[in-house]
């Protein structure tokens, strides 16, 4: 497996990045909070799945659903995704993620 990394200063920066990549009308996006990192894994080669871009920052997010306001560059935990003018992030906190484990190992080895 091959990983490319792009580090950001804050979760908000990752949310801006992800929001600009989202297809139109796609207001629900996944984000991972795992082993001290907040990140998203973007397949660079969707057909083989062996190459990923990992956009990340260090930190944790415990909430399950976040509402992100792109104009204010702020997020807040919510119970429901009910506003069409906002982007929502579903926070995934797996017990174990072998692809993320491999990426984190490579990232920590390179720093």
C-alpha positions as CSV (number, residue, x, y, z in Angstrom):
1,X,0.0,0.0,0.0
2,X,1.2,3.5,-0.8
3,X,0.3,6.6,1.2
4,X,0.7,10.3,0.5
5,X,0.2,12.8,3.4
6,X,-1.1,16.3,3.6
7,X,-1.0,17.8,7.1
8,X,-3.3,20.6,8.3
9,X,-3.2,22.9,11.3
10,X,-6.8,22.2,12.5
11,X,-9.9,20.1,12.0
12,X,-11.6,23.2,10.5
13,X,-8.9,23.2,7.7
14,X,-9.7,19.6,6.9
15,X,-13.4,20.4,6.9
16,X,-12.8,23.2,4.4
17,X,-10.7,20.9,2.2
18,X,-13.3,18.1,2.3
19,X,-16.2,20.6,1.7
20,X,-14.6,21.9,-1.5
21,X,-14.1,18.3,-2.8
22,X,-17.7,17.2,-2.1
23,X,-20.0,16.7,-5.0
24,X,-22.8,19.2,-5.3
25,X,-25.7,18.5,-3.0
26,X,-23.6,16.0,-1.0
27,X,-23.9,17.4,2.5
28,X,-22.9,14.4,4.6
29,X,-19.2,13.4,4.6
30,X,-17.2,11.0,6.8
31,X,-14.2,11.9,8.9
32,X,-12.1,9.7,11.1
33,X,-11.0,10.2,14.7
34,X,-8.6,7.5,15.5
35,X,-5.4,7.0,17.5
36,X,-4.9,10.7,18.2
37,X,-5.5,11.8,14.6
38,X,-8.4,13.4,12.7
39,X,-8.2,12.4,9.1
40,X,-9.8,11.4,5.9
41,X,-8.5,8.7,3.5
42,X,-9.0,9.5,-0.2
43,X,-8.3,6.7,-2.7
44,X,-6.0,8.0,-5.4
45,X,-6.6,4.9,-7.5
46,X,-10.2,3.8,-6.9
47,X,-9.9,0.7,-9.1
48,X,-7.0,-1.0,-7.1
49,X,-7.4,0.7,-3.7
50,X,-3.7,0.5,-3.1
51,X,-2.8,4.3,-3.0
52,X,-4.3,6.8,-0.6
53,X,-4.1,10.5,0.1
54,X,-4.3,11.0,3.9
55,X,-5.3,14.5,4.9
56,X,-4.9,14.9,8.7
57,X,-4.2,16.8,11.8
58,X,-3.5,15.7,15.3
59,X,-6.3,15.7,17.8
60,X,-9.6,14.0,18.7
61,X,-13.3,14.7,18.0
62,X,-15.7,12.8,20.2
63,X,-19.0,13.9,18.7
64,X,-20.8,11.7,16.2
65,X,-22.4,14.4,13.9
66,X,-20.9,17.8,13.2
67,X,-22.4,20.7,11.4
68,X,-19.8,22.8,9.5
69,X,-20.3,26.4,8.4
70,X,-17.9,27.0,5.5
71,X,-18.3,30.8,5.7
72,X,-17.5,31.0,9.4
73,X,-15.0,28.1,9.3
74,X,-16.6,26.7,12.5
75,X,-18.2,23.4,13.4
76,X,-20.5,22.3,16.2
77,X,-22.0,19.0,17.4
78,X,-25.6,18.5,16.4
79,X,-28.3,15.8,16.8
80,X,-29.7,15.9,13.2
81,X,-28.6,17.1,9.8
82,X,-31.4,19.4,8.8
83,X,-29.9,22.5,7.1
84,X,-29.3,22.5,3.4
85,X,-26.8,25.4,3.7
86,X,-24.4,23.4,5.9
87,X,-22.1,20.6,5.4
88,X,-22.3,17.7,7.9
89,X,-19.5,15.4,9.0
90,X,-20.1,12.0,10.4
91,X,-17.3,11.2,12.8
92,X,-16.2,7.6,12.6
93,X,-14.2,6.3,15.5
94,X,-13.4,2.6,14.7
95,X,-12.1,0.2,17.3
96,X,-9.6,-1.0,14.8
97,X,-8.7,0.2,11.3
98,X,-5.9,-1.7,9.6
99,X,-5.5,0.7,6.7
100,X,-5.3,3.6,9.1
101,X,-2.9,1.7,11.3
102,X,-0.6,1.2,8.3
103,X,-0.8,4.8,7.3
104,X,-0.2,6.1,10.8
105,X,2.8,3.8,11.1
106,X,4.3,5.1,7.9
107,X,3.5,8.7,8.9
108,X,5.1,8.4,12.3
109,X,8.2,6.6,10.8
110,X,8.7,9.5,8.4
111,X,8.5,12.3,11.0
